[in-house]
Amino acid sequence: MPERRLPARLVVLVSGSGTNLQALLDACADPSYGAAVVAVGADRDGIEGLARGDRAGVPTFVAKVSDYTSRDHWDRALADRVGAFEPDLVVCAGFMKLLSTDFLERFLTLNTHPALCPAFPGMHGPRDALEHGVKVTGATLFVVDGGVDTGPIVAQVAVPVADDDDVASLHERIKVAERAMLVESVGRIAREGVTVDGRRVRVGTSAH
Ligand code: GAR
């Protein structure tokens, strides 16, 4: 985010229920938050995440991999759809697709993952943490790089695992903490900036 402008323009990408998106939409309703969701994009139709965007009066779009001749073609089309909204920041909030390095060079992109990275990357963070028997897991907000949940870490929050948790109950407890972390971090990035220096991410007044 080299040149900061307020409110910062967010494009949020979703694949599912969109409760993290909703937390951002709710936060953005307060002008002092410093950010605005200018579009919601998805890789599939008919999801609650898109309905949340519609209800908030935010433009939505869908780019399905199956509608394109190749994954590269899809990725370029997605980048063009996102780019049309001139975002300062792209936030993947339960977006279940990997993005190309071309996309990531074009847009500063954050992702939220329901585990304490680098532990339990991939699609099943809560399940894998539960199966491993950890007593503490959590959520991680990170700058997306070319890997699977490997990028420089912006923020993390710890969440205890209860003896009687199943995957759903653990994921729900993680998501409560995850939404708060996402809202707090994105707001600070919007208002105060962020620098990424190798693996080190600094959010705050000294950041550009
Ligand atoms: C969130 O817990 C997010 O971290 C996770 O999907 C959930 C989406 O919830 N993402 C991943 O697992 C990505 N590896 P939401 O649709 O209610 O915001």
py3Dmol code that shows the C-alpha trace and the ligand (Angstrom):
import py3Dmol

protein = """\
ATOM      1  CA  MET A   1       0.000   0.000   0.000  1.00  0.00           C
ATOM      2  CA  PRO A   2       2.535   2.630  -1.093  1.00  0.00           C
ATOM      3  CA  GLU A   3       0.202   5.639  -1.212  1.00  0.00           C
ATOM      4  CA  ARG A   4      -2.337   5.617   1.592  1.00  0.00           C
ATOM      5  CA  ARG A   5      -5.767   7.014   0.942  1.00  0.00           C
ATOM      6  CA  LEU A   6      -8.744   7.014   3.258  1.00  0.00           C
ATOM      7  CA  PRO A   7     -10.952   5.216   3.243  1.00  0.00           C
ATOM      8  CA  ALA A   8      -8.708   2.446   1.953  1.00  0.00           C
ATOM      9  CA  ARG A   9     -10.416   0.481  -0.815  1.00  0.00           C
ATOM     10  CA  LEU A  10     -10.881  -3.217  -0.008  1.00  0.00           C
ATOM     11  CA  VAL A  11     -11.857  -5.949  -2.416  1.00  0.00           C
ATOM     12  CA  VAL A  12     -12.862  -9.025  -0.411  1.00  0.00           C
ATOM     13  CA  LEU A  13     -12.768 -12.491  -2.009  1.00  0.00           C
ATOM     14  CA  VAL A  14     -14.991 -15.239  -0.585  1.00  0.00           C
ATOM     15  CA  SER A  15     -15.981 -18.844  -1.291  1.00  0.00           C
ATOM     16  CA  GLY A  16     -18.467 -19.525   1.474  1.00  0.00           C
ATOM     17  CA  SER A  17     -20.536 -18.144   4.304  1.00  0.00           C
ATOM     18  CA  GLY A  18     -18.664 -14.850   4.515  1.00  0.00           C
ATOM     19  CA  THR A  19     -18.788 -14.177   8.251  1.00  0.00           C
ATOM     20  CA  ASN A  20     -15.325 -12.621   8.071  1.00  0.00           C
ATOM     21  CA  LEU A  21     -16.539 -10.456   5.205  1.00  0.00           C
ATOM     22  CA  GLN A  22     -19.549  -9.463   7.326  1.00  0.00           C
ATOM     23  CA  ALA A  23     -17.254  -8.393  10.157  1.00  0.00           C
ATOM     24  CA  LEU A  24     -15.396  -6.146   7.718  1.00  0.00           C
ATOM     25  CA  LEU A  25     -18.630  -4.762   6.268  1.00  0.00           C
ATOM     26  CA  ASP A  26     -19.860  -3.958   9.776  1.00  0.00           C
ATOM     27  CA  ALA A  27     -16.590  -2.273  10.720  1.00  0.00           C
ATOM     28  CA  CYS A  28     -16.536  -0.242   7.497  1.00  0.00           C
ATOM     29  CA  ALA A  29     -19.949   1.233   8.340  1.00  0.00           C
ATOM     30  CA  ASP A  30     -18.102   3.484  10.804  1.00  0.00           C
ATOM     31  CA  PRO A  31     -16.227   6.181   8.834  1.00  0.00           C
ATOM     32  CA  SER A  32     -13.511   6.328  11.481  1.00  0.00           C
ATOM     33  CA  TYR A  33     -12.559   2.742  10.634  1.00  0.00           C
ATOM     34  CA  GLY A  34     -10.706   4.037   7.594  1.00  0.00           C
ATOM     35  CA  ALA A  35     -11.642   1.413   5.012  1.00  0.00           C
ATOM     36  CA  ALA A  36     -14.480   0.637   2.628  1.00  0.00           C
ATOM     37  CA  VAL A  37     -15.384  -2.664   0.977  1.00  0.00           C
ATOM     38  CA  VAL A  38     -15.677  -1.575  -2.661  1.00  0.00           C
ATOM     39  CA  ALA A  39     -16.407  -5.044  -4.086  1.00  0.00           C
ATOM     40  CA  VAL A  40     -16.932  -8.666  -3.124  1.00  0.00           C
ATOM     41  CA  GLY A  41     -15.670 -11.343  -5.489  1.00  0.00           C
ATOM     42  CA  ALA A  42     -16.253 -15.089  -5.446  1.00  0.00           C
ATOM     43  CA  ASP A  43     -15.175 -18.192  -7.326  1.00  0.00           C
ATOM     44  CA  ARG A  44     -18.686 -19.703  -7.164  1.00  0.00           C
ATOM     45  CA  ASP A  45     -22.345 -18.692  -7.332  1.00  0.00           C
ATOM     46  CA  GLY A  46     -25.051 -18.884  -4.764  1.00  0.00           C
ATOM     47  CA  ILE A  47     -23.011 -18.446  -1.601  1.00  0.00           C
ATOM     48  CA  GLU A  48     -23.970 -16.474   1.477  1.00  0.00           C
ATOM     49  CA  GLY A  49     -20.822 -14.373   1.114  1.00  0.00           C
ATOM     50  CA  LEU A  50     -22.173 -12.866  -2.118  1.00  0.00           C
ATOM     51  CA  ALA A  51     -25.590 -12.301  -0.512  1.00  0.00           C
ATOM     52  CA  ARG A  52     -23.884 -10.392   2.304  1.00  0.00           C
ATOM     53  CA  GLY A  53     -22.257  -8.121  -0.267  1.00  0.00           C
ATOM     54  CA  ASP A  54     -25.585  -7.586  -2.025  1.00  0.00           C
ATOM     55  CA  ARG A  55     -27.349  -6.754   1.236  1.00  0.00           C
ATOM     56  CA  ALA A  56     -24.653  -4.210   2.060  1.00  0.00           C
ATOM     57  CA  GLY A  57     -25.100  -2.578  -1.349  1.00  0.00           C
ATOM     58  CA  VAL A  58     -21.570  -3.513  -2.430  1.00  0.00           C
ATOM     59  CA  PRO A  59     -20.908  -4.594  -6.042  1.00  0.00           C
ATOM     60  CA  THR A  60     -20.287  -8.335  -6.377  1.00  0.00           C
ATOM     61  CA  PHE A  61     -18.799 -10.480  -9.101  1.00  0.00           C
ATOM     62  CA  VAL A  62     -18.199 -14.178  -9.741  1.00  0.00           C
ATOM     63  CA  ALA A  63     -15.264 -15.669 -11.618  1.00  0.00           C
ATOM     64  CA  LYS A  64     -15.538 -19.469 -11.837  1.00  0.00           C
ATOM     65  CA  VAL A  65     -12.504 -21.463 -12.916  1.00  0.00           C
ATOM     66  CA  SER A  66     -14.797 -23.687 -15.015  1.00  0.00           C
ATOM     67  CA  ASP A  67     -15.854 -20.699 -17.129  1.00  0.00           C
ATOM     68  CA  TYR A  68     -12.314 -20.202 -18.424  1.00  0.00           C
ATOM     69  CA  THR A  69     -10.156 -22.240 -20.754  1.00  0.00           C
ATOM     70  CA  SER A  70      -7.293 -22.513 -18.266  1.00  0.00           C
ATOM     71  CA  ARG A  71      -6.385 -21.698 -14.695  1.00  0.00           C
ATOM     72  CA  ASP A  72      -4.089 -18.916 -16.006  1.00  0.00           C
ATOM     73  CA  HIS A  73      -6.925 -17.424 -17.978  1.00  0.00           C
ATOM     74  CA  TRP A  74      -9.160 -17.498 -14.877  1.00  0.00           C
ATOM     75  CA  ASP A  75      -6.469 -15.892 -12.761  1.00  0.00           C
ATOM     76  CA  ARG A  76      -5.945 -13.064 -15.268  1.00  0.00           C
ATOM     77  CA  ALA A  77      -9.686 -12.505 -15.539  1.00  0.00           C
ATOM     78  CA  LEU A  78     -10.014 -12.446 -11.752  1.00  0.00           C
ATOM     79  CA  ALA A  79      -7.174  -9.923 -11.537  1.00  0.00           C
ATOM     80  CA  ASP A  80      -8.913  -7.719 -14.097  1.00  0.00           C
ATOM     81  CA  ARG A  81     -12.234  -7.901 -12.231  1.00  0.00           C
ATOM     82  CA  VAL A  82     -10.481  -7.023  -8.987  1.00  0.00           C
ATOM     83  CA  GLY A  83      -8.349  -4.335 -10.630  1.00  0.00           C
ATOM     84  CA  ALA A  84     -11.416  -2.562 -12.008  1.00  0.00           C
ATOM     85  CA  PHE A  85     -12.225  -1.591  -8.402  1.00  0.00           C
ATOM     86  CA  GLU A  86      -8.749  -0.106  -7.838  1.00  0.00           C
ATOM     87  CA  PRO A  87      -8.203  -1.742  -4.461  1.00  0.00           C
ATOM     88  CA  ASP A  88      -5.563  -0.676  -1.979  1.00  0.00           C
ATOM     89  CA  LEU A  89      -5.831  -4.095  -0.394  1.00  0.00           C
ATOM     90  CA  VAL A  90      -7.343  -7.450  -1.379  1.00  0.00           C
ATOM     91  CA  VAL A  91      -8.582  -9.600   1.499  1.00  0.00           C
ATOM     92  CA  CYS A  92      -9.168 -13.316   0.994  1.00  0.00           C
ATOM     93  CA  ALA A  93     -11.783 -14.218   3.605  1.00  0.00           C
ATOM     94  CA  GLY A  94     -12.485 -17.904   3.236  1.00  0.00           C
ATOM     95  CA  PHE A  95     -11.467 -17.765  -0.450  1.00  0.00           C
ATOM     96  CA  MET A  96     -10.515 -21.335  -1.318  1.00  0.00           C
ATOM     97  CA  LYS A  97      -8.331 -20.761  -4.374  1.00  0.00           C
ATOM     98  CA  LEU A  98      -4.622 -20.136  -4.785  1.00  0.00           C
ATOM     99  CA  LEU A  99      -3.681 -16.950  -6.609  1.00  0.00           C
ATOM    100  CA  SER A 100      -0.864 -16.585  -9.135  1.00  0.00           C
ATOM    101  CA  THR A 101       2.304 -14.592  -8.545  1.00  0.00           C
ATOM    102  CA  ASP A 102       1.103 -12.159 -11.248  1.00  0.00           C
ATOM    103  CA  PHE A 103      -2.027 -11.478  -9.192  1.00  0.00           C
ATOM    104  CA  LEU A 104       0.006 -11.152  -5.994  1.00  0.00           C
ATOM    105  CA  GLU A 105       2.510  -8.762  -7.579  1.00  0.00           C
ATOM    106  CA  ARG A 106      -0.356  -6.574  -8.711  1.00  0.00           C
ATOM    107  CA  PHE A 107      -2.287  -6.429  -5.420  1.00  0.00           C
ATOM    108  CA  LEU A 108      -1.228  -6.491  -1.789  1.00  0.00           C
ATOM    109  CA  THR A 109      -3.310  -9.490  -0.706  1.00  0.00           C
ATOM    110  CA  LEU A 110      -4.047 -10.765   2.794  1.00  0.00           C
ATOM    111  CA  ASN A 111      -5.543 -14.110   3.761  1.00  0.00           C
ATOM    112  CA  THR A 112      -6.919 -15.386   7.021  1.00  0.00           C
ATOM    113  CA  HIS A 113      -6.332 -18.995   8.013  1.00  0.00           C
ATOM    114  CA  PRO A 114      -7.943 -20.894  10.908  1.00  0.00           C
ATOM    115  CA  ALA A 115      -4.717 -22.194  12.484  1.00  0.00           C
ATOM    116  CA  LEU A 116      -1.474 -20.829  13.903  1.00  0.00           C
ATOM    117  CA  CYS A 117       0.769 -20.812  10.836  1.00  0.00           C
ATOM    118  CA  PRO A 118       3.065 -22.447   9.966  1.00  0.00           C
ATOM    119  CA  ALA A 119       1.082 -25.238  11.639  1.00  0.00           C
ATOM    120  CA  PHE A 120      -1.795 -26.917   9.821  1.00  0.00           C
ATOM    121  CA  PRO A 121      -1.873 -25.177   6.429  1.00  0.00           C
ATOM    122  CA  GLY A 122      -4.463 -25.967   3.765  1.00  0.00           C
ATOM    123  CA  MET A 123      -8.166 -26.496   3.630  1.00  0.00           C
ATOM    124  CA  HIS A 124      -8.665 -28.237   6.998  1.00  0.00           C
ATOM    125  CA  GLY A 125      -6.829 -26.238   9.652  1.00  0.00           C
ATOM    126  CA  PRO A 126      -9.279 -26.938  12.523  1.00  0.00           C
ATOM    127  CA  ARG A 127      -9.605 -30.648  11.672  1.00  0.00           C
ATOM    128  CA  ASP A 128      -5.849 -31.123  11.395  1.00  0.00           C
ATOM    129  CA  ALA A 129      -5.223 -29.294  14.696  1.00  0.00           C
ATOM    130  CA  LEU A 130      -7.840 -31.429  16.451  1.00  0.00           C
ATOM    131  CA  GLU A 131      -6.428 -34.656  14.996  1.00  0.00           C
ATOM    132  CA  HIS A 132      -2.934 -33.654  16.091  1.00  0.00           C
ATOM    133  CA  GLY A 133      -4.175 -33.155  19.640  1.00  0.00           C
ATOM    134  CA  VAL A 134      -2.869 -29.614  20.136  1.00  0.00           C
ATOM    135  CA  LYS A 135      -4.230 -27.782  23.179  1.00  0.00           C
ATOM    136  CA  VAL A 136      -3.949 -24.338  21.614  1.00  0.00           C
ATOM    137  CA  THR A 137      -4.622 -23.381  18.024  1.00  0.00           C
ATOM    138  CA  GLY A 138      -5.884 -20.123  16.558  1.00  0.00           C
ATOM    139  CA  ALA A 139      -5.961 -17.976  13.462  1.00  0.00           C
ATOM    140  CA  THR A 140      -3.358 -16.240  11.334  1.00  0.00           C
ATOM    141  CA  LEU A 141      -3.610 -13.221   9.076  1.00  0.00           C
ATOM    142  CA  PHE A 142      -0.820 -13.189   6.528  1.00  0.00           C
ATOM    143  CA  VAL A 143       0.377 -11.591   3.316  1.00  0.00           C
ATOM    144  CA  VAL A 144      -0.316 -14.083   0.561  1.00  0.00           C
ATOM    145  CA  ASP A 145       2.747 -15.393  -1.255  1.00  0.00           C
ATOM    146  CA  GLY A 146       3.108 -18.225  -3.756  1.00  0.00           C
ATOM    147  CA  GLY A 147       2.662 -20.991  -1.164  1.00  0.00           C
ATOM    148  CA  VAL A 148      -0.179 -22.513   0.782  1.00  0.00           C
ATOM    149  CA  ASP A 149      -0.609 -20.391   3.933  1.00  0.00           C
ATOM    150  CA  THR A 150       3.129 -19.660   3.976  1.00  0.00           C
ATOM    151  CA  GLY A 151       3.236 -15.868   3.624  1.00  0.00           C
ATOM    152  CA  PRO A 152       4.639 -13.256   6.036  1.00  0.00           C
ATOM    153  CA  ILE A 153       2.509 -13.083   9.176  1.00  0.00           C
ATOM    154  CA  VAL A 154       0.557  -9.914   9.973  1.00  0.00           C
ATOM    155  CA  ALA A 155      -1.241 -11.071  13.131  1.00  0.00           C
ATOM    156  CA  GLN A 156      -2.097 -14.205  15.067  1.00  0.00           C
ATOM    157  CA  VAL A 157      -4.546 -15.034  17.803  1.00  0.00           C
ATOM    158  CA  ALA A 158      -4.472 -18.091  20.058  1.00  0.00           C
ATOM    159  CA  VAL A 159      -7.594 -20.133  20.813  1.00  0.00           C
ATOM    160  CA  PRO A 160      -7.776 -22.999  23.338  1.00  0.00           C
ATOM    161  CA  VAL A 161      -8.922 -26.447  22.233  1.00  0.00           C
ATOM    162  CA  ALA A 162     -11.562 -27.943  24.550  1.00  0.00           C
ATOM    163  CA  ASP A 163     -11.556 -31.641  25.438  1.00  0.00           C
ATOM    164  CA  ASP A 164     -15.008 -32.114  23.951  1.00  0.00           C
ATOM    165  CA  ASP A 165     -14.451 -30.091  20.775  1.00  0.00           C
ATOM    166  CA  ASP A 166     -15.389 -31.444  17.404  1.00  0.00           C
ATOM    167  CA  VAL A 167     -14.250 -29.769  14.179  1.00  0.00           C
ATOM    168  CA  ALA A 168     -17.339 -27.548  13.995  1.00  0.00           C
ATOM    169  CA  SER A 169     -17.186 -26.311  17.589  1.00  0.00           C
ATOM    170  CA  LEU A 170     -13.454 -25.642  17.361  1.00  0.00           C
ATOM    171  CA  HIS A 171     -13.776 -23.830  14.044  1.00  0.00           C
ATOM    172  CA  GLU A 172     -16.616 -21.675  15.404  1.00  0.00           C
ATOM    173  CA  ARG A 173     -14.511 -20.652  18.444  1.00  0.00           C
ATOM    174  CA  ILE A 174     -11.573 -19.874  16.129  1.00  0.00           C
ATOM    175  CA  LYS A 175     -13.786 -17.798  13.858  1.00  0.00           C
ATOM    176  CA  VAL A 176     -14.928 -15.525  16.698  1.00  0.00           C
ATOM    177  CA  ALA A 177     -11.289 -14.661  17.447  1.00  0.00           C
ATOM    178  CA  GLU A 178     -10.378 -14.615  13.762  1.00  0.00           C
ATOM    179  CA  ARG A 179     -13.000 -11.996  12.876  1.00  0.00           C
ATOM    180  CA  ALA A 180     -11.845  -9.689  15.668  1.00  0.00           C
ATOM    181  CA  MET A 181      -8.218 -10.062  14.564  1.00  0.00           C
ATOM    182  CA  LEU A 182      -9.110  -9.410  10.925  1.00  0.00           C
ATOM    183  CA  VAL A 183     -11.107  -6.277  11.705  1.00  0.00           C
ATOM    184  CA  GLU A 184      -8.436  -4.910  14.034  1.00  0.00           C
ATOM    185  CA  SER A 185      -5.548  -5.564  11.644  1.00  0.00           C
ATOM    186  CA  VAL A 186      -7.201  -4.399   8.440  1.00  0.00           C
ATOM    187  CA  GLY A 187      -8.310  -1.189  10.155  1.00  0.00           C
ATOM    188  CA  ARG A 188      -4.826  -0.474  11.428  1.00  0.00           C
ATOM    189  CA  ILE A 189      -3.324  -1.216   8.021  1.00  0.00           C
ATOM    190  CA  ALA A 190      -5.837   1.125   6.383  1.00  0.00           C
ATOM    191  CA  ARG A 191      -5.244   3.946   8.844  1.00  0.00           C
ATOM    192  CA  GLU A 192      -1.560   3.535   9.622  1.00  0.00           C
ATOM    193  CA  GLY A 193       0.031   1.565   6.799  1.00  0.00           C
ATOM    194  CA  VAL A 194       2.044  -1.603   6.571  1.00  0.00           C
ATOM    195  CA  THR A 195       5.554  -2.565   5.543  1.00  0.00           C
ATOM    196  CA  VAL A 196       6.638  -6.027   4.505  1.00  0.00           C
ATOM    197  CA  ASP A 197      10.363  -6.656   4.787  1.00  0.00           C
ATOM    198  CA  GLY A 198      11.088 -10.258   3.933  1.00  0.00           C
ATOM    199  CA  ARG A 199       9.198 -12.296   6.523  1.00  0.00           C
ATOM    200  CA  ARG A 200       8.739  -9.337   8.862  1.00  0.00           C
ATOM    201  CA  VAL A 201       5.492  -7.382   8.661  1.00  0.00           C
ATOM    202  CA  ARG A 202       5.134  -4.124  10.554  1.00  0.00           C
ATOM    203  CA  VAL A 203       1.761  -2.463  10.952  1.00  0.00           C
ATOM    204  CA  GLY A 204       1.623   0.995  12.400  1.00  0.00           C
ATOM    205  CA  THR A 205       2.655   4.574  12.311  1.00  0.00           C
ATOM    206  CA  SER A 206       6.219   3.920  11.252  1.00  0.00           C
ATOM    207  CA  ALA A 207       5.048   1.913   8.239  1.00  0.00           C
ATOM    208  CA  HIS A 208       4.733   3.530   4.825  1.00  0.00           C
TER     209      HIS A 208
END
"""
ligand_1 = """\
18
GAR
C -12.444 -18.971 7.931
O -12.261 -19.627 9.158
C -11.154 -18.913 7.152
O -10.026 -18.770 7.950
C -11.157 -20.239 6.470
O -12.470 -20.387 6.028
C -13.329 -19.770 6.984
C -14.293 -18.894 6.225
O -15.327 -18.485 7.060
N -10.191 -20.270 5.406
C -9.404 -21.310 5.167
O -9.492 -22.367 5.744
C -8.385 -21.058 4.097
N -7.291 -21.993 4.190
P -16.348 -17.370 6.578
O -16.754 -17.728 5.138
O -17.495 -17.487 7.530
O -15.639 -16.052 6.658
"""
view = py3Dmol.view(width=600, height=400)
view.addModel(protein, "pdb")
view.setStyle({"model": 0}, {"cartoon": {"style": "trace"}})
view.addModel(ligand_1, "xyz")
view.setStyle({"model": 1}, {"stick": {}})
view.zoomTo()
view.show()
